[in-house]
Amino acid sequence: MKTLQFTLLLLFTLLTTLVSAQTATIKGLVFDENNKPISGVNVVAGDSGTLTTFEGAYILEIPSNQDVTIVFSYMGFKDARLTLNLKPNEDFEFNPTLSVSIEQIGVVEIDIKKRKRVEGITSLTPETIRRIPGANAGVENVLQSFGGVNANNELSTQYAVRGGNYDENLVYVNEIEVYRPFLIRSGQQEGLSFVNSDLTSSVDFSAGGFQAKFGDKLSSVLDITYRRPTSFEASLDASLLGASVSVGGKSKSGRLTGIVGLRYRDNSLFVNAKETETNFRPKFADAQTYLTYKVSSKFELGILGNVSINDYQYEPLTRQTNFGTLADPRALLVFYEGQEEDRYNTYFGALKGTYAVSDNYTAKFIGSIYQTTEKEYYDILAQYLLGEVNTNIGDENLGEVEFAEGIGGQLTHARNDLDALIMNFQHKGIYDIKDSRIEYGIKYTREDIRDRIQEYEIIDSAGFSIRPPLEDYANDQPYEAYDSPIVPYTTIRAQNDVQISRISGFAQWSKRTTLGNNELYLNAGVRAQNWNVSGEGIKSTTQTVFSPRAQITLKPDWDMDMLFRLSGGFYHQPPFYRELRDSTGTVRPGVKAQQSIHIVFGNDYSFDLWERPFTLNSEVYYKSLTDVNPYTLENVRIRYRANNNAIAYAYGVDLRLAGEFVPGTESWVSFGYLKTEENIDDRGYIFRPTDQRLKFGVLFQDYVKIIPDLKMYLNMVYNTGLPGGSPSYADPYNFQTRLNDYKRADLGVSYVLIHDKKRKDSGIFKSFKELTIGAEIFNIFDVQNSITNTFVRDVYTKVQYAIPNYLTPRVFNVRITSRF
């Protein structure tokens, strides 16, 4: 009998779980015309309904994957209606205003997702971003699973898109452009991304062919929106990598909303697992806030603030890297003295005013200020042995270096300081005329940079590495006496005081129309920017560029839900300070804007598979680049030649199949092919540093059917090897080799102890809305990936070895998340 009862209970649980998985949630606040919350409003959807609370709040579950009409009614007010079609488990926020001055508010149809498809924008849900595991979890971690996005360093939040580099991507938070520190050289120094996923309500990404309303960059746009709380909320996320907490709420009047997030990160879990034994004391912390205040029914103020403190202290002790083959095993053994102390402090504040002048015209005013103070101080002496490895199984010295073929030393020194202040003032307008929309904007930017660079590297043994490959240091011994002076292997000394003033603007027109029975969307616009570079000892230089862009999207009147999109135009990237500074630290104000003629053809096909929704996104693209500013890439540090002496091209295809591979979850599989080459000084085409030929990405979510609260998240990436690994300042035409392929898989498993349907009514857990515990395994197959090489030369055989600098091995992490 007990077995029968248990079986019936289990079947009932499975049935209710299955039913609940096919619902979605709508919530929000209901206001009157004076922006005051209304209590007791009837919120009805079919046979289900609820009443708003004293604060005007409501929450209602509705069926998913079907059109549902929600009716808001209250005596003395006209009804408001909303028609939705939500995915399973999707949360939607809607805050209606009930009116007594008109007969009917009418039916409101939500077409935001459709509009983004038309514009070629990919949208990500905040829940997916927060749940997917990664060494540097967040928005950038999820982007790395896209076909056209390249990021071969799991400790870095920087990414390259379709052959571009890390400096070619726009990032906006609530329409406010954000910046990142300048001097960071390696992924383990970065710490935190600017974007706080705990505060995020929506994430939009475009990998190319974006509209004129977005700024002057060559590659991509990441558009983040921070949310506005509808009631008190709080969250906590803690793991061995750090912690984050957020708190948000809304005033009783509903005019003021605010959310605050605090984060702390410690990368020592990864660094201490690497081949280099270290004393590592990092401190990465930041605080962010987003506030809104509704001054009147037509005017609203928004405030975005951020303070970030990154303190990186690193003291390497020893390192042993095994390489070579089974028949000829080799090892590099290094003993270190000295340490590195870096500090990156950034401060950011922005004020945004939105004024609804009329029903058709909205004006926006944005002002922001960003300051970064950065320092890099290090003195590290490395003494090394290069030799053969003991391979005798059972020997007590197994794996140790037995015979040294090269002995030498290296001293690296830096005293780098940077202070940058960037101010922006912007006005934007939106004017709707029937089926058309006109958008415009004008922006003034002032950049004030003070920079001191003092770096050198000394190598005291010819067996460690070759001299810089410069003609002045050609060594023809023993045929000719070598009389070149003894100089450091590399040395940079410069002090710059630079001011850059920019005036930019855009205007664009959009129209939704029909072509026969087919839907047609048109967009055309132009951007312009004028900039002036001046400073101490710098000849003032002024330049101007214009960037026309267009987009056309056709949705045929077919039974299949399919649309075709063609977009492109001229994309310019006026140089930022880093692009003006060459490898010697000298600022060259005459550097031109890099130009890209970009053409993108896309197709979106939405269909049902296994009675669940799927979408296949396909894009083919081509870029023709002129006035290219060549650069070298070392880990994540970019060094430009500050000379427009190259042309380049890039072409490829990106595919992404996304949908509910498991009911109620979002997963996708992506593929990308890319080829990009550059021609420097008309010497012929060679690989660009981000020539990532093949890319496969898998992001998969699942749960145990009989235990739906037990969930699994998998993030897998495969990239073919990047070009690179050449010694510093080497001629790239002499080093056209590739690094090894990048292969990585991260796995997360979690169990939801408490959620909306499993709440505790008493005890210490009664205040929890959600409580989840989990474990994560990073690099589950323990693949030895590398992003750079150390070049060592055998003094006896004169063979030069490229010794990989390995990234993180397999690492375990535990994690707990909660929501109140």
Residue pairs with C-beta under 8 A, 6 or more apart in sequence:
10 706
14 705
14 706
17 708
20 757
21 88
21 89
21 663
21 664
21 708
22 63
22 64
22 65
22 88
22 663
22 664
23 61
23 62
23 63
23 64
23 88
23 89
24 61
24 62
24 63
24 64
24 84
24 86
24 87
24 88
24 89
24 90
24 91
24 92
25 59
25 60
25 61
25 62
25 90
25 91
25 92
26 45
26 59
26 60
26 62
26 70
26 82
26 84
26 86
26 91
26 92
26 93
26 94
27 57
27 58
27 59
27 60
27 91
27 92
27 93
27 94
27 230
28 57
28 58
28 93
28 94
28 95
28 96
28 230
29 37
29 52
29 55
29 56
29 57
29 58
29 95
29 230
29 231
29 250
29 254
30 37
30 38
30 41
30 43
30 52
30 56
30 58
30 72
30 74
30 95
30 96
30 97
30 98
31 37
31 38
31 56
31 95
31 96
31 97
31 98
31 254
32 38
32 77
32 97
32 98
33 97
33 98
33 99
33 100
33 101
33 297
35 97
35 253
35 254
35 255
35 294
35 297
36 56
36 253
36 254
37 52
37 55
37 56
37 57
37 252
37 254
38 52
38 56
38 74
38 77
38 98
39 51
39 52
39 53
39 54
39 55
39 56
40 51
40 52
40 74
41 51
41 52
41 56
41 58
41 72
41 73
41 74
41 98
42 49
42 51
42 71
42 72
42 73
42 74
43 49
43 50
43 51
43 52
43 58
43 60
43 70
43 71
43 72
44 70
44 71
44 73
45 60
45 62
45 68
45 69
45 70
45 71
46 62
46 63
46 68
48 60
48 61
48 62
49 60
50 58
50 59
50 60
51 58
52 58
55 231
55 252
56 254
57 230
57 231
60 70
62 68
62 70
62 84
62 86
64 86
64 87
64 88
64 89
64 90
65 85
65 86
65 87
65 88
65 613
66 85
67 83
67 84
67 85
68 83
68 84
68 85
68 86
69 81
69 82
69 83
69 107
70 81
70 82
70 83
70 84
70 94
71 79
71 80
71 81
72 79
72 80
72 81
72 82
72 96
72 98
73 79
74 98
76 100
77 98
77 99
77 100
78 98
78 99
78 100
78 102
78 103
78 104
78 105
79 104
79 105
80 96
80 97
80 98
80 105
80 108
81 105
81 106
81 107
81 108
82 94
82 96
82 107
82 108
82 110
83 107
83 108
83 109
83 110
84 92
84 110
85 110
86 92
87 613
87 660
87 666
88 660
88 663
88 664
89 664
90 125
93 201
93 227
93 230
95 230
96 105
98 105
99 105
113 123
116 122
116 123
116 204
117 563
117 604
118 521
118 553
118 555
118 563
118 565
119 206
119 211
119 523
119 551
119 553
120 206
120 209
120 210
120 551
120 553
120 565
120 567
120 600
120 602
120 619
121 204
121 205
121 206
121 223
122 146
122 204
122 205
122 206
122 207
122 617
122 656
123 202
123 203
123 204
123 205
124 139
124 142
124 203
124 204
124 205
125 203
125 666
126 197
126 200
126 201
126 202
126 203
126 227
128 142
128 666
128 699
128 701
129 138
129 139
129 141
129 142
129 197
129 200
129 203
130 137
130 197
130 198
130 237
130 817
131 701
131 711
131 713
131 748
131 750
132 141
132 142
132 699
132 713
132 715
132 748
133 713
133 715
133 746
133 747
133 748
133 776
133 778
134 141
134 142
134 144
134 154
134 715
134 746
134 778
135 141
135 154
135 155
135 270
135 746
135 778
135 779
135 808
135 811
136 154
136 155
136 156
136 157
136 187
136 190
136 193
137 197
138 157
138 193
138 195
138 197
139 193
139 195
139 197
139 200
139 203
139 222
139 224
140 151
140 157
140 158
140 159
140 193
140 195
141 157
141 715
142 699
143 149
143 151
143 159
143 205
143 222
144 151
144 159
144 697
144 717
145 668
145 670
145 697
145 698
145 699
145 715
145 716
145 717
146 205
146 207
146 654
146 656
146 670
146 672
146 697
147 653
147 654
147 655
147 656
147 670
147 671
147 672
147 695
147 697
148 161
148 162
148 207
148 208
148 619
148 621
148 652
148 654
148 672
148 674
148 695
149 159
149 160
149 161
149 207
149 672
149 695
150 159
150 160
150 161
150 674
150 690
150 692
150 695
150 719
150 722
151 158
151 159
151 160
152 719
152 722
152 739
152 742
152 785
152 787
153 187
153 635
153 636
153 787
153 807
154 187
154 744
154 778
154 779
154 807
154 808
155 186
155 187
155 188
155 190
155 267
155 270
155 807
155 808
156 186
156 187
156 190
156 636
157 190
157 192
157 193
158 166
158 180
158 187
158 190
158 636
159 166
159 169
160 166
160 168
160 219
160 690
160 692
161 168
161 169
161 207
161 208
161 219
161 220
162 207
162 208
162 219
162 220
162 621
162 623
162 650
162 652
162 654
162 674
162 676
163 219
163 623
163 648
163 650
163 652
163 674
163 676
163 688
163 690
163 691
163 692
164 218
164 219
164 220
164 650
164 690
165 631
165 633
165 638
165 689
165 690
166 636
166 638
167 576
167 578
167 579
167 638
168 217
168 218
168 219
168 220
168 573
169 217
169 219
169 220
169 221
169 222
170 177
170 214
170 215
170 217
170 220
170 221
170 222
171 177
171 178
171 194
171 195
171 222
171 224
172 178
172 214
172 221
172 222
172 223
172 224
173 194
173 195
173 224
173 225
173 226
173 304
174 224
174 225
174 226
174 290
174 302
174 304
174 352
175 352
175 364
175 366
175 428
176 304
176 350
176 352
176 366
176 368
177 215
177 368
177 424
178 194
178 306
178 348
178 370
179 194
179 346
179 348
179 370
179 372
179 422
180 194
181 310
181 344
181 346
181 372
181 374
182 372
182 374
182 418
182 420
182 577
182 578
183 342
183 344
183 374
183 375
183 376
183 416
183 418
184 190
184 344
184 636
184 637
185 376
185 634
185 635
185 636
185 637
186 635
186 636
186 637
187 635
187 636
188 267
188 270
188 271
188 282
188 312
189 310
189 312
189 342
189 344
190 284
190 310
190 636
191 265
191 267
191 282
191 284
191 310
191 312
192 263
192 265
192 284
192 285
192 286
192 308
192 310
194 306
194 308
194 348
195 222
195 224
196 226
196 244
196 246
196 261
196 263
196 286
196 288
198 235
198 237
198 244
198 245
198 246
198 261
198 263
199 226
199 227
199 246
199 248
199 259
199 261
199 288
199 290
200 224
200 225
200 226
200 227
201 225
201 226
201 227
201 228
202 224
202 225
203 222
203 223
203 224
203 225
204 221
204 222
204 223
204 224
204 225
205 220
205 221
205 222
205 223
206 214
206 220
206 221
206 223
207 219
207 220
207 619
207 654
208 219
208 220
208 598
208 600
208 619
208 621
208 623
209 551
209 567
209 568
209 569
209 598
209 599
209 600
209 602
209 621
210 220
210 221
210 549
210 567
211 508
211 523
211 525
211 549
211 551
212 506
212 507
212 508
212 525
212 526
212 527
212 547
212 548
212 549
212 569
213 439
213 441
213 506
213 508
213 525
214 221
214 223
215 221
215 504
215 527
216 504
216 527
216 529
216 545
216 547
216 571
216 572
216 573
216 574
216 593
217 571
217 573
218 571
218 572
218 573
218 594
218 596
218 598
218 623
218 625
226 259
226 290
226 304
227 248
227 259
228 250
228 257
228 259
228 292
229 248
229 249
229 250
229 257
229 258
229 259
230 250
231 249
231 250
232 248
232 249
232 250
233 246
233 247
233 248
233 249
233 259
233 819
233 820
234 245
234 246
234 247
234 248
234 819
234 820
235 244
235 245
235 246
235 817
235 818
235 819
235 820
236 243
236 244
236 245
236 816
236 817
236 818
236 820
237 243
237 244
237 245
237 815
237 816
237 817
237 818
238 244
238 815
238 816
238 817
239 776
239 813
239 814
239 815
239 816
240 269
240 813
240 814
241 265
241 266
241 267
241 269
241 813
242 263
242 264
242 265
242 266
242 284
243 263
243 264
244 261
244 262
244 263
244 264
245 261
245 262
246 259
246 260
246 261
246 262
247 259
247 260
248 257
248 258
248 259
248 260
249 257
249 258
249 259
250 256
250 257
250 258
251 257
254 294
255 293
255 294
255 295
256 291
256 292
256 293
256 294
257 291
257 292
258 289
258 290
258 291
258 292
259 289
259 290
259 291
260 287
260 288
260 289
261 287
261 288
261 289
262 285
262 286
262 287
263 284
263 285
263 286
263 287
264 283
264 284
264 285
265 282
265 284
265 285
266 282
266 283
266 284
267 280
267 282
267 284
268 280
268 281
268 282
269 811
269 813
270 778
270 808
270 811
271 278
271 280
271 282
271 314
272 278
272 280
273 808
273 809
273 810
273 811
274 806
274 807
274 808
274 809
275 319
275 320
275 321
275 806
276 316
276 317
276 318
276 319
277 316
277 317
277 318
277 319
278 314
278 315
278 316
278 317
279 314
279 315
279 317
279 339
280 313
280 314
280 315
281 313
282 310
282 311
282 312
282 313
282 314
283 309
283 310
283 311
283 312
284 309
284 310
284 311
284 312
285 308
285 309
285 310
286 306
286 307
286 308
286 309
287 306
287 307
288 304
288 305
288 306
288 307
289 303
289 304
289 305
289 306
290 302
290 303
290 304
290 305
291 302
291 303
292 300
292 301
292 302
292 303
293 300
293 301
293 302
294 300
295 301
297 356
298 355
298 356
298 357
299 353
299 354
299 355
299 356
300 353
300 354
300 355
301 351
301 352
301 353
301 354
302 351
302 352
302 353
302 354
303 349
303 350
303 351
303 352
304 348
304 349
304 350
304 352
304 368
305 348
305 349
305 350
306 346
306 347
306 348
306 349
307 346
307 347
307 348
308 344
308 345
308 346
308 347
309 343
309 345
310 342
310 343
310 344
310 345
311 342
311 343
312 340
312 341
312 342
312 343
312 344
313 339
313 340
313 341
313 342
314 339
314 340
314 341
314 342
314 378
315 336
315 338
315 339
315 340
316 336
316 339
316 380
316 382
317 335
317 336
318 333
318 334
318 335
318 336
319 332
319 333
319 334
319 336
320 331
320 332
320 333
320 334
320 401
321 331
321 332
321 790
321 803
321 804
321 805
321 806
322 329
322 330
322 331
322 389
322 399
323 329
323 330
323 331
323 332
323 801
323 803
323 804
324 330
324 389
329 388
329 389
329 391
330 386
330 387
330 388
330 389
330 801
331 386
331 387
331 388
331 389
331 399
331 400
331 401
332 384
332 385
332 386
332 790
332 792
332 801
332 803
333 384
333 385
333 386
333 387
333 401
334 382
334 383
334 384
334 385
335 382
335 383
335 384
336 380
336 381
336 382
336 383
337 380
337 381
337 383
338 378
338 379
338 380
338 381
339 378
339 379
339 380
340 376
340 377
340 378
340 380
341 375
341 377
341 378
342 374
342 375
342 376
342 377
342 378
343 373
343 374
343 375
344 372
344 373
344 374
345 372
345 373
345 374
346 370
346 371
346 372
347 370
347 371
347 372
348 368
348 369
348 370
348 371
349 368
349 369
350 366
350 367
350 368
350 369
351 366
351 367
351 368
352 364
352 365
352 366
352 367
353 364
353 365
353 366
354 362
354 363
354 364
355 362
355 363
355 364
355 365
356 362
357 363
360 431
360 432
360 433
361 429
361 430
361 431
361 432
362 429
362 430
363 427
363 428
363 429
364 426
364 427
364 428
364 429
364 430
365 426
365 427
366 424
366 425
366 426
366 427
366 428
367 423
367 424
367 425
367 426
368 423
368 424
369 421
369 422
369 423
369 424
370 420
370 421
370 422
370 423
371 419
371 420
371 421
371 422
372 418
372 419
372 420
373 418
373 419
374 416
374 417
374 418
374 419
375 416
375 417
375 418
376 414
376 415
376 416
377 414
377 415
377 416
378 412
378 413
378 414
379 411
379 412
379 413
380 411
380 412
381 409
381 410
381 411
382 409
382 410
382 411
382 412
383 408
383 409
384 406
384 407
384 408
384 409
384 410
384 464
384 792
385 401
385 404
385 406
385 407
386 404
386 405
386 406
386 407
386 463
386 792
386 794
386 801
387 401
387 402
387 403
387 404
387 405
387 406
388 401
388 402
388 403
388 405
389 399
389 400
389 401
389 402
390 397
390 398
390 399
390 400
390 401
390 402
391 398
392 398
405 794
405 795
405 796
405 797
406 461
406 463
406 464
406 792
406 793
406 794
406 795
406 796
407 461
407 463
408 459
408 460
408 461
408 463
408 464
409 459
409 460
409 461
409 464
410 457
410 458
410 459
410 460
410 464
410 465
411 457
411 458
411 460
412 455
412 456
412 457
413 454
413 455
413 456
413 457
414 454
414 455
415 452
415 454
416 452
416 453
416 454
416 455
417 451
417 452
418 449
418 450
418 451
418 452
419 449
419 450
419 451
420 447
420 448
420 449
420 450
420 577
421 447
421 448
421 449
422 445
422 446
422 447
422 448
423 445
423 446
424 443
424 444
424 445
425 443
425 444
426 441
426 442
426 443
426 444
427 441
427 442
427 443
428 439
428 440
428 441
429 439
429 440
429 441
430 437
430 438
430 439
431 437
431 438
431 439
435 511
435 512
435 513
436 509
436 510
436 511
436 512
437 509
437 510
437 511
438 507
438 508
438 509
438 510
439 506
439 507
439 508
439 509
439 510
439 525
440 505
440 506
440 507
440 508
441 505
441 506
442 503
442 504
442 505
443 502
443 503
443 504
443 505
444 501
444 502
444 503
445 500
445 501
445 502
445 503
445 504
446 499
446 500
446 501
446 502
447 498
447 499
447 500
447 501
447 502
447 576
447 577
448 498
448 499
449 496
449 497
449 498
449 499
449 500
449 577
450 496
450 497
450 498
451 494
451 495
451 496
451 497
451 498
451 577
451 581
452 494
452 495
452 496
453 492
453 493
453 494
453 495
453 585
454 492
454 493
455 490
455 491
455 492
455 493
456 488
456 490
456 491
456 492
457 488
457 489
457 490
457 491
457 728
458 488
458 489
459 465
459 489
461 795
462 793
462 795
463 792
463 793
463 794
463 795
464 792
464 793
465 489
465 727
465 791
465 792
465 793
466 727
466 791
466 793
466 800
467 473
467 475
467 489
468 489
468 490
468 727
468 728
468 729
468 730
469 727
469 729
469 730
469 731
469 734
470 729
472 484
473 484
475 482
475 484
476 482
489 728
490 728
490 729
492 583
492 584
492 585
493 585
494 581
494 584
494 585
494 586
496 535
496 536
496 581
496 585
496 587
497 535
497 536
498 533
498 534
498 535
498 538
498 577
498 580
498 587
499 533
499 534
499 535
500 531
500 532
500 533
500 534
500 577
501 531
501 532
501 534
502 529
502 530
502 531
502 532
502 574
503 529
503 530
503 531
504 527
504 528
504 529
504 530
505 527
505 528
505 529
506 525
506 526
506 527
506 528
507 525
507 526
508 523
508 524
508 525
508 526
508 549
509 522
509 523
509 524
509 525
510 521
510 522
510 523
511 521
511 522
511 523
512 519
512 520
512 521
512 522
513 520
513 521
513 522
514 520
515 554
516 557
517 557
518 554
518 555
518 556
518 557
519 554
519 555
519 557
520 552
520 553
520 554
520 555
521 551
521 552
521 553
521 554
521 555
522 551
522 552
523 550
523 551
523 552
523 567
524 548
524 549
524 550
524 551
525 548
525 549
525 550
526 546
526 547
526 548
526 549
527 546
527 547
527 549
527 572
528 544
528 545
528 546
528 547
529 544
529 545
529 572
529 574
529 593
530 542
530 543
530 544
531 542
531 543
531 544
531 574
532 540
532 541
532 542
533 540
533 541
533 580
533 587
533 589
534 540
534 541
534 589
535 587
535 589
538 587
538 589
539 589
540 589
541 589
541 590
543 574
543 592
543 593
545 572
545 574
545 593
545 595
546 570
546 572
547 569
547 570
547 571
547 572
548 569
548 570
549 567
549 568
549 569
549 570
549 571
550 567
550 568
550 569
551 565
551 566
551 567
551 568
552 565
552 566
552 567
553 563
553 564
553 565
553 566
554 563
554 564
554 565
555 562
555 563
555 564
556 562
556 563
556 564
560 605
560 607
561 605
561 606
561 607
562 603
562 604
562 605
562 606
563 603
563 604
564 601
564 602
564 603
565 600
565 601
565 602
565 603
565 604
566 599
566 600
566 601
566 602
567 599
567 600
567 602
568 597
568 598
568 599
568 600
569 597
569 598
570 595
570 596
570 597
570 598
571 595
571 596
571 597
571 598
572 593
572 594
572 595
572 596
573 593
573 594
573 596
574 593
575 591
575 592
575 593
575 594
575 629
577 587
578 638
578 640
579 591
579 629
579 640
579 642
580 587
580 588
580 589
580 591
580 640
580 642
581 587
581 588
581 640
581 642
582 588
582 640
582 641
582 642
582 643
583 632
583 639
583 640
583 641
583 729
586 642
587 642
588 642
588 643
591 629
591 642
591 643
591 644
592 627
592 644
593 627
594 625
594 626
594 627
594 628
594 629
594 644
595 625
595 626
595 627
596 623
596 624
596 625
597 623
597 624
597 625
598 621
598 622
598 623
599 621
599 622
599 623
600 619
600 620
600 621
601 619
601 620
601 621
602 617
602 618
602 619
602 620
603 616
603 617
603 618
603 619
604 615
604 616
604 617
604 618
605 615
605 616
605 618
606 613
606 614
606 615
607 613
607 614
607 615
607 616
608 614
609 659
612 659
612 660
612 663
613 659
613 660
614 657
614 658
614 659
614 660
615 657
615 658
615 659
616 655
616 656
616 657
617 654
617 655
617 656
617 657
617 658
618 653
618 654
618 655
619 653
619 654
620 652
620 653
621 650
621 651
621 652
621 653
621 654
622 649
622 650
622 651
623 648
623 649
623 650
623 651
623 676
624 649
625 647
625 648
625 649
625 650
625 678
626 647
627 644
628 644
628 645
628 646
628 647
628 648
628 678
629 640
629 641
629 642
629 643
629 644
629 646
630 640
630 641
630 643
630 645
630 646
630 678
630 680
630 732
631 638
631 639
631 640
631 641
631 689
632 638
632 639
632 689
632 726
632 728
632 732
633 689
633 690
633 724
634 728
634 788
635 787
635 788
645 680
645 681
646 678
646 679
646 680
646 681
647 678
647 679
648 676
648 677
648 678
648 679
648 688
649 676
649 677
650 674
650 675
650 676
650 688
651 674
651 675
651 676
652 672
652 673
652 674
652 675
653 672
653 673
654 670
654 671
654 672
655 670
655 671
655 672
656 668
656 669
656 670
656 671
657 668
657 669
657 670
658 666
658 667
658 668
659 666
659 667
659 668
660 666
660 667
661 667
661 700
662 701
662 702
662 703
665 701
665 702
665 703
666 701
667 698
667 699
667 700
667 701
668 697
668 698
668 699
669 696
669 697
669 698
670 695
670 696
670 697
670 698
671 695
671 696
671 697
672 692
672 694
672 695
672 696
672 697
673 693
673 694
673 695
674 691
674 692
674 693
674 695
675 691
675 693
676 687
676 688
676 690
676 691
677 685
677 686
677 687
677 688
677 691
678 685
678 686
678 688
679 685
679 686
680 686
680 732
680 733
683 733
684 733
686 732
686 733
686 736
687 723
687 736
687 738
688 723
689 722
689 723
689 724
690 722
691 722
691 723
692 719
692 720
692 722
693 720
694 718
694 719
694 720
695 717
695 718
695 719
695 720
696 716
696 717
696 718
697 716
697 717
697 718
698 714
698 715
698 716
698 717
699 714
699 715
699 716
700 712
700 713
700 714
700 716
701 711
701 712
701 713
701 714
702 711
702 712
702 714
703 709
703 710
703 711
703 712
704 710
704 711
709 751
709 752
709 753
709 755
709 758
710 749
710 750
710 751
711 749
711 750
711 751
711 752
712 747
712 748
712 749
713 747
713 748
713 749
713 750
714 745
714 746
714 747
714 748
715 745
715 746
715 747
715 748
716 744
716 745
716 746
717 742
717 743
717 744
717 745
718 741
718 742
718 743
719 741
719 742
719 743
720 738
720 741
720 742
721 738
721 739
721 740
721 741
721 742
722 738
722 739
722 742
722 787
723 736
723 737
723 738
723 739
724 735
724 738
724 739
724 788
724 789
725 735
725 737
725 738
725 739
725 788
725 789
725 802
726 732
726 734
726 735
726 737
727 735
727 791
737 802
739 786
739 787
739 788
739 789
739 804
740 785
740 786
740 804
742 785
743 781
743 783
743 785
744 779
744 783
744 785
745 779
745 780
745 781
746 776
746 777
746 778
746 779
746 780
747 776
747 777
747 780
748 774
748 775
748 776
748 777
748 815
749 774
749 775
749 776
750 772
750 773
750 774
750 775
750 815
750 817
751 772
751 773
751 774
752 758
752 770
752 771
752 772
753 765
753 771
753 772
753 773
754 760
754 765
754 768
754 769
754 770
754 771
755 769
755 770
756 769
756 770
759 766
759 768
759 769
760 766
760 768
765 771
767 820
768 818
768 819
768 820
769 819
769 820
770 817
770 818
770 819
771 816
771 817
771 818
771 819
772 816
772 817
772 818
773 814
773 815
773 816
774 814
774 815
774 816
774 817
775 812
775 813
775 814
775 815
776 812
776 813
776 814
776 815
777 810
777 811
777 812
777 813
778 808
778 810
778 811
778 812
778 813
779 785
779 808
779 809
779 810
779 811
780 810
781 810
782 809
782 810
784 804
784 806
784 807
784 809
785 806
785 807
786 804
786 805
786 806
786 807
787 805
787 807
788 804
788 805
789 802
789 803
789 804
789 805
790 802
790 803
790 804
790 805
791 800
791 801
791 802
791 803
792 800
792 801
792 803
793 799
793 800
793 801
794 800
794 801
